[in-house]
Amino acid sequence: MAHQLHFDLPVREARGRDAFIVAEANALAVALIDQPGGWPAGRLLLTGPQGAGKTHLAHVWAEAEGGRLLAAADLPQADIPALAPGATVIEDLDRIAGQDAPQTAMFHLLNLAQAEGGHVLITARTPPRDWGLTLPDLLSRLSAVQIARIEPPDDTLLAGVLMKQFADRQLSPTPEALAWLLTRLSRRFDAVTEAAAWLDARAMQTGRPINRALTRDLAAEAPHLFD
């Protein structure tokens, strides 16, 4: 049965601009992020699959603009008037469906930011119509926000993401193992992330190198990561 793998291992994730891999799947999103002066009403929604690099790109933008990052779930405790004039990232806004307080706070942030010339970058996996929002005024505001979408990865981006996952975990797979993974892993960001986490954990547990033999074990134990 297909299942999710979960590991709690330390990862030194590189989130600088130089570490963000630009390819056809995300080039348009990157171009829009780089031009906040052109965002309609000072708002932009960044969408894409899990593991696509939304958080990484949001950190890049926040650093460049001197902005702040906030999880959508923390909106009720935020100082909305203080955030409104600046550059603000609200992460995972699609996860507040059915929660009145964060929806109301987000509505006020959008209104104040527009009035005071602030910029708001929002991250989510899907467009607002799919979130199940229960505040009609917020849904109306968000439905008009420009969307920058990170598309599913092509082979170039998939290879880059896999290499970054290994680099963040300070791992050195053999060239044969890397080539084997790149030809067989599902073309999904989350599959690449899970595969790197599994190999990291198993290598630590067994002291084995990340080679062809270990990648074959991965395929046997986690077939849902492969086409």
N, C-alpha and C positions, 0 to 999 in steps of 0.2 A: 504494500500500500504506500502511495506517495505520502511523504510527511516532511515537515519542516525540521531543519537541524538548528539547534541553538547552542552556542558556545559563549562563555563569558571569559574572554581572553584579552589581555591588554593589546591595544593596537595604536601605534603612533601614526595617526592619519594626517597626511600632508594636505593642507587646505589652502595653500597659496595659489596665486594666479598661475604661476609657472607649472604647478602640479595638475592644473585642470586640462584635460585632454579635449581638444576641439576637433570635431569631425563633422561629417555631413549631417549626422543625426541631431547634433546640438548647435550647429553653427548659427542658425537663425536666432535661437534663444540667446546665445552669447551676444550677438549683435544688438538685440533689443535691450539686454541687461546693460550694455555699455553706453546706452543713450537715454538715461532717465529724463533728460530734458524733453524728449519726444513722447513720453508716456501720456496718453490721454488722461486728464485730471490727476496726473501724478501717480498713477496706479499701474501695476503690472502683475499678472498672475503667471507664475512659472509652474508648469505641470510636466509630468513624466512618470514613468514606472518607478517602483521602489528600486533604490540603488542607482538611479540614473545620474546622480550628481547634483540634485537640486540644492541640497544643503551646502555642498561645496561651493557652488556658484553663488548662493546667497551670502555665504561668508566673504567671498571675494568682493561682491558688490558692497556689503556693509563696511568692509575695511576701506575700500576706495572712497566711500561717501562719508566715512566717519559716523556710520549709523549703528543702530542697536538691533539685536536679534531677540525675538520673543516667541515662545511656543504659544500656539493658539489657546491652549488650555489655561495659560497664565494670564490671559487678557483681563479677567475680572479684577485682578490685583494690581494691574498696571496703572501708572499715572498717565492717562490718555492725553490730557492737555499738554504734558511735558513732551510726549512723544510726537505729537501732531506736527510741529513745525520742522522736524528733522527728517532723517532717513530711517525708516523702520522696516525690518523684515518680520513678517508673521509666518511662522512655519506650521505646516500641517493643518491648515484651516479646514480641510475636508473632514477632520476628526471631531468637530464640535456639533455635529447634527444632534438635535434634540436637547441641547444645553442652552438655556435662555441667557444666562449671564455672559458667556463669552460672545454669543451672537450680538447681544446688545452693545457690548463694549466695542466690538469690531465695527458696528454700524456708526457709533460715535467717532471712532478713530478715522474712518474714511471721510466723514463729514468735516471734522476739524482739520484734518490734513489738507483737504482740498481748499478749505477757507484760508488756511495759513501758508499755503505753498509748500507743504511737505510732500515727501514721496513715500509710498508704501509698496513694498515688494512682498507678494504672497506666494507661498509654496503649497502645492497640493498634488495629489496623484491624478485627479480627474477634473473636468470642468464643474462649475458650481451647480449646474442642473442635476448632477449625480450625487450631491452630498446629502440631500434630505434636510435642508435647512427649513426651520419652522418660523423664521422671522421674514415675512414677505418683503419688507423694505430693504433688508440686507441682501436677499436674493436678487432683488431688482438692481441694487447698486453693483453687485458682483457680476451679474449677467452682462453688464456693459463694460467690464474691465477687459482690456486687451490681454490676450493669452500668448505666452511664449512657451511653446511645447518642445520638450526633449523627446524625440522619436525613439523607437526601439533601435538598438545598436546595430550598425553594420559591422563587417568583419574587422575593419581598422579600429573602430572604437572599442569593440569587444576585446581585442588584443591589448589595447592600451589600458583598459579598465582592469583586466586580469593582471597585467604587469604591475599596475599601481597597487592592487590588493596585496600582491606578494611583497612589494617594496614597503608598504605600510606595516606589514607584519615582519619585516626583516627576514624574508625567506628567499632561498636561492634554489628554485626547482631546476632540474637538469633540462637542457634544451629538448631532449626527447620527450620528457614529461610535459613541457610547455606546448610543444607542437601537437602532442596527442590530445591535450585538453582543448586546444583551439579548434581542432577539427571535429570534436565530438560534443562539447558542451552545448546546451540549449542556448539559442540566441536571445538570452534574457539577462538583464543586469543582476537580478536576484540570484540566478543560477551561478553566475561568476562569483558573487560575494559568498554564497554558501559553500561553493567548492573550495575557495581559498581558506575559509574558516575550518572546514572539515580537515583539509590537508595539514593545516597548522596544528590543530588539536591532535591528530593522529601521529604526526611527526614528533610532537612533544611527548606524547604518551609512550611511544615505542622506541624513540631514538633513531628511527629510520630516516633516510634521506627522501626528499620528494622526487621520486623517479617514476619510471613507467609502471613498476610493480605497485607502487602506492596509489597511483591514479587509477589503475585497474581495480584496486580494492574499493576506491571511491565509487566507481561505476557500479560495482556489485552491491554496495550497501546503500547507495542513494541514486537509483536509476532515474528518479524524477528530475535530476539535474541534466539529463542527457536526452538528445533527440532519439 
